Amino acid sequence: MTAASRTVTPADLSITPRDRRFGREGGTPRWWHGGRPAASALYNALSATFPLGEAFFVESVRNFREGAPEPLASEIRAFTKQEAIHSREHAAFNRRAADAGYDLAKLERRVRERLDLTKSKPPIVSLAATMALEHFTAILAHELLADPRHLAGAEAEAAALWRWHAAEEIEHKGVAFDTWLHATRGWPRRKRWEVKAKVMLFVTRNFIVDRTAGALELLRQDGITGVRAWSSLLWTMWVRPGMMRKIFGAWAKFFLPGFHPWNEDDRDLIAGFDSPPALAAAERKAA
């Protein structure tokens, strides 16, 4: 059976790179997320990973594009364009965080260390890590768009950046997985499952540990430390709005036999995303 015949990616899927720019007209407030230090720190810590991380995703997928069947080959090209624009916009967002007084160097150094270690291994390891992280970003994106409380009160341009990014993460959520199927088409099913499960557990541990540490570092730069920092951050991550808690079920599905990101077609969350009425409605829901 070919990789193409195993995929459940919708036949009518369109991956559309949207070349948008956010926040170029002014700075982003230090606590841009509704005046909440912990929420601002968490999203800033996540954004700090994107310029390096998404370049890594692109490289990892493109290493296995040779011989990829259609429509996967075209999807890889569109994925590459989307991720390049995401990197650019988050680099700009990160510069505004620096302008607001944050030093992201420690966070970026940790990302570079993680990626350098992964890239020191065979290329299939980088692809497996990308597949796992793309599922992670896709379920975060789903939750972000499904529940307006995650960006409630956020500064308008920053919120628009995160919604745009989330929409495109949903759109290309199957590309790394289908590339993995193509690259491992000669592997036994059990071996494929064991590798992807182990990689996801490793990626999850690092994601939670590193983003928590990064957010705590940014809170420290705000003068918020100790119990106050930990309690506010853990409340934001796990209780209310509780992004990490709410994605657990979608995360666990990754380990089921027959898993594919498109087993759940959630394009309804981005239906009409490019139309002015849809964008206005998203803004009203988050207000």
N, C-alpha and C positions, 0 to 999 in steps of 0.2 A: 504494500500500500504506500502511495506517495505521500509526502508531507501535504501536498495540495489537497488530497482527498480526505486527510484527517482533520483539516481545519474546519471550524464552524464560523469563521469570519463572514459576515453578511456579504452576499454577492453584490449588493448595491451600495456598499460602503464607499464614501468619498472622504479622503483625507485631504483637507484643504489648508495649506499654509496661509495664515492671516498675518500679513506684515503690519503689525500695529505698534505704536509707541505710546508709552504711558508716563505721565508725571514729568514731562519735559519742560513744562511751563513754570514750575516752582519746586520747592523742596518738599520732602515728606516729613510731617511732624515726628518728633522722637517717639512718642507713644501714639502712633498713627491708628492703632486698632482700638478706637473708642476710648482713648485715654487709659487703656489697660496695659500696664507694663508687662505682665506675664504673657498675654496674648501677642503683643507686639514682639516680644523677645522670641517666642516660639516660631512665628512666621519669619522673622528675620534670620533665625538660625537655619531654618529650612531653605530660605532663599540663598544663604551663603554657600550651599552645596551645589546650586544649579549650574553656574557657569562651567565649572570643572566637571561636574557629574554628567551633564548632558552631552558635553563633548566626548566623554568616555562612552556613553550609550551609543552615540553615532558611530564611533570608531569600532566598537564591539560588534555592532550589527553589520556594518559595511565589510568587515573582515570575512563575512560568510555570504555575501551577496552573489558571488560567482555561481552561476548555474541556477539561481533562484527562479522558479517558474512565475509566470504571470498569474494573478495580479500582484504577487508578493514583491516582485522586482520593482514595480511602480510604487507600491506602498513603502518600500524602503527608501526610495527617493523622496517621497513626500514627508516621511518621518524625519529624514535628515534635515529637510528645509524647516519643518516645524521646530525641531529641537535647536537648530542654529538660532532661530529668532528668539526662542525662549531664553537661551543663554545670553543673548544680547540684552534683552529686557531685564533680566534679573541682575546682570552686571550693572545696568543703570540704576536699578532699585537699590542694589548694594552700595553704590556710590552715594546715593542720597542718604542711606543709613549712616555711612561714614561722615557725610556732611553734617548730619544731626548729632555727631559726637561719638559714634560707636567705632570700636576697633575690631574688625572682623578677621584680623590676621591669624589669630589662634584657631578660629573655626576653619578657615580655609586651609591652614596647614594640616589639620587633622584629616580633612577630606583628601588632600593630596597624598598623605601617608597611606590611607586606606586604598586609594586607587593605584598607587605605585606598587603596593604589595600584590594586588590582584593582577596587574599587568605583567608582573614578573612570572606569572604562571602561564600555561598554554592558553591560546586565544579562546578556546571553548569555555574556560573558566570565566573570562570576562563576559562572554555571551550569556552564560548561566546567571551571573550576577545581574546583568542588565535585564534579563527576563524577569527575575524576582523583583528587582527594584521597580520595573515598569508596572508590575501588578500592584505593588505597594502604592505608587503614585496614582494609578488608575482608581483604586478604591478610596484613596484620600480625595481625589477629584470628584468622584461620585458623591461622597458624603458632603463635600463642600457645597456642591450645587443642589443637592437634595434638601439640605437643611439651611435656610437663610441665617439661622442664628450664628453660624460659624463666622460670618463676616458682618454681623449686625453692628452698626455704629462705626465701621471702619471708614477711613478717609476715602473719598470717592475714587480717585485715580488708583490708589493701591488696591482697593477692592476689585476694580475693573481688571487690573492686571491678573489677580489671582483667579477670577472667574474665567477670563480668556484662556489662561494657562490650563485650568481644569478642563475646559471644554475640549481643547486639543489633546489633552492626555487621554480623555475618554475615546476620542476619535481614533487615535493610533494605538490603543491599548493592546491590540493583538499582534503588532508587527514583530516585536522582539520574540514573542512566543512562537509565532509561525516560522521565524528565522531559526529558532532553536529546533523546531520540528524538522525543518529542512536540513540543518547541520547534523542532526543526530538520527537521520532517517535509517541508518544501518544499525542503530543500537537496539538491543532487546528492550522491551517495554519496562521490565523491572529495573534495569540499569538507569534508564531515563528518569523514572520516578524517584529512585534513590538519590540521584545526583541533584535533581531539582528540589527535592525536599530538604536535603542537607544544606544546600545553598540558601534556600529561603530562611531556614532557621538561623543560619549564620548572619545573613543580611538583616533579619529582623532584630536580632540582638544588637548589632552594631548601629542600626538606625535609631533604635530607642535610646541606647546609651549615649550615642554621640549627639543626637538632637537635644536630649535633656541636658547634657553637659554644656552644649553650646548656648542654649537658652539661659542656663544658670550663669554662665560667664557674662552674657549681656545684661542680665539683671544685676550682677555684681558691679558692672560699669555704671549702673543706675544707682548704686549705693544700697541695693536690696540684696540681703544675704541671709544665710541661716534658715531658721524655720519659716520666716516670712517668704523667702524666695521659694523654698521647696513646696510649701503648702499652696501658694498661689499658682505655681506652675503645674503641680500635679492635679490640682482642682481643674485647671483649664484643660489639661490633656485628657484626663480620665473621668471627670465628673460632669462639669458644665462649661462649655457645650460638650466636652467629652469626645473629641474626635477619635482618639485612640481606642476608647472603649467601643465606640459605635462601628468601627471597621472590623472588629474581631471576627464576626461571622463570615464576612467576605474574604478576609485573610485566610481563615481556616479552609475555605473551599478549594484553595490552591492545592491542598494535599489529597483531594479526592481523585480516585481513578476517573479518567475521562475529562478532567478539568480542562477548560479553555476559557480565556478571558471573555470571549463572546458567548459563553453559555448564558450570560445575562446581557441582553441587548438593551442598554440604557441610553440609547440615542435620544429618547424622549426628553432627557435632561438638557440636551443642547439643540433640540428642534427649534428652528427659527432663530438661532443664536445670533446670526449676523443681521437680523432685521432690527431697525430702530425700535419698534414696539417691544420686541423681546428684551432688548437691552434696558429699556426704560422700566419694564416690568420687573426685571431682576434688581434694579436699583430700588424700586419701591418696596419689594419684599424684604430687602436687607435694611431698610431704613428703620 
